[in-house]
Amino acid sequence: MADETTGNALSAFSEQLADVVAQAARSIVTVAARPRQTATGILWKTENETIVLTADHVVEREDDIKVVLPDGKEVKAQLIGRDPGTDLAALRLPADALGEGTQPAETGATLRPGHLVLAIGRPGSDGARVSFGVVSAIDGPRRSWHGGEIEGVIYADVTLYPGFSGGPLVDLSGKVVGLNSSHLTRQNSSAIPLVTLDRVAKTLLTHGRVRRGYLGVGTQQVPLPEALAQKAGLTQESALLVVNVETGSPAEKGGLMLGDLLVLVGDQPIIDVDSLRAQLSSDKLDQALPIRVIRGGEVQNLSITIGERQ
């Protein structure tokens, strides 16, 4: 009896997973934007329209992009914008593209390690493909290895088969909890969380890109002697040594020089590259920030207007 009960429970769970895939597949499209290899995208509802979100690295051409909808209809899509930093791209569909059998993705609740999830792809015309696993970790906030700000990378024990990038990570109710990417981190399987998807999608719709601050310096983390830290009115144990200043950059215009020890930007101590990047967010663009350096053993206070990285 126990074996029969267990078998019935497993069969019911298996049917539940199949229903989840069928439901989620109504929001999953095929994206053809590179030679030979198609990828996956998600129908994403914004304030004014339904767009496609996919992985930036699968969009190798910016013209002649085709999208195959869940009902098999093929349409041309227009690139709205892209952000290599978070490996996200947004595509616009024709106004009358969506029909019966398609719907924007529903979004789920916040994930925790231990939650069961499915990675779903639609890399071809033979329907959805699936892998199943568990959320092993959520790391962040952090920056991607391309410098993008990500509120929290989702690591799940799922297999991202060829063409799965750009597709959804879904929970057991069929709701999207992330967008899968094999290029976001140096691990093969990771996903971008909903808060990042929503923020970047809105920015791409507004600007076509994610704007990032720019100083124009090359730096190297070095120990900061206690005596110099005290002279600068700080308690940190490291700083950034300026090893390069780009010609015509905001740094050059603001007076930064080769050999300066960068210790403060705004009101935040600069102890490593990440702390500097955190002060170059889009809300700081075109603002004059106070910058403190140690030059030749003496404290210098500068004012530098943050530029935009092109």
NORJO-V623056 format. One record per residue. SS is DSSP state (h for helix, s for strand, l for the rest). NEAR is the number of other ideal C-beta (glycine too) atoms within 8 Angstrom. Layout:
# NORJO-V623056
SS/NEAR  SS/NEAR
This chain:
# NORJO-V623056
l/4  h/5  h/6  h/7  h/8  h/8  h/8  h/8  h/8  h/8  h/8  h/8  h/8  h/8  h/8  h/9  h/12  h/8  h/9  h/13  h/13  h/8  h/8  h/17  h/12  h/10  h/14  s/16  s/13  s/13  s/18  s/9  l/11  l/11  l/4  l/3  l/9  l/9  s/18  s/18  s/15  s/16  s/15  s/13  s/6  l/10  l/2  l/3  l/5  s/9  s/14  s/15  s/14  s/18  l/17  h/12  h/10  h/14  l/16  l/6  l/8  l/5  l/4  l/5  s/15  s/11  s/17  s/11  l/13  l/11  l/8  l/7  l/8  s/7  s/10  s/8  s/12  s/7  s/12  s/11  s/12  s/11  s/15  l/9  l/12  l/16  l/15  s/17  s/15  s/15  s/17  s/10  l/12  l/6  l/4  l/4  l/10  l/9  l/8  l/4  l/6  l/11  l/7  l/8  l/13  l/8  s/7  l/11  l/6  l/3  l/14  l/7  l/8  l/5  l/9  s/9  s/16  s/16  s/19  s/16  s/16  l/16  l/13  l/7  l/6  l/3  l/6  l/10  s/11  s/10  s/11  s/9  s/12  s/9  s/16  s/7  s/6  s/12  s/7  l/8  l/6  s/8  s/10  l/13  l/6  l/8  l/8  l/12  s/9  s/15  l/9  l/12  s/15  s/14  s/12  s/14  l/7  l/13  l/7  l/12  l/9  l/5  l/13  l/17  l/15  l/15  l/15  s/15  s/14  s/13  l/12  l/9  l/6  l/11  l/12  s/15  s/16  s/13  s/16  s/19  s/13  l/12  l/7  l/13  l/7  l/3  l/6  l/5  l/13  s/14  s/16  s/15  s/15  h/10  h/8  h/14  h/14  h/8  h/9  h/12  h/14  h/9  h/14  h/17  h/10  h/6  h/8  l/6  l/9  l/12  l/10  l/11  s/14  s/12  l/13  l/11  s/12  s/7  s/11  s/7  s/10  s/9  s/5  l/13  l/6  h/7  h/6  h/11  h/13  h/8  h/10  l/11  l/5  l/10  l/3  l/11  l/7  s/9  s/13  s/14  s/12  s/17  s/7  s/7  s/13  l/9  l/5  l/6  l/13  h/12  h/13  h/12  h/9  h/11  l/7  l/15  l/8  l/7  l/6  l/12  s/13  s/17  s/14  s/13  s/11  l/8  l/4  s/9  s/8  l/14  l/10  l/9  h/8  h/7  h/11  h/14  h/9  h/8  l/13  l/11  l/9  h/9  h/4  h/11  l/10  l/6  l/7  s/6  s/12  s/11  s/13  s/13  s/13  s/14  s/10  l/3  l/6  s/7  s/9  s/9  s/7  s/11  s/9  s/14  s/11  l/13  s/12  s/9  l/7  l/3
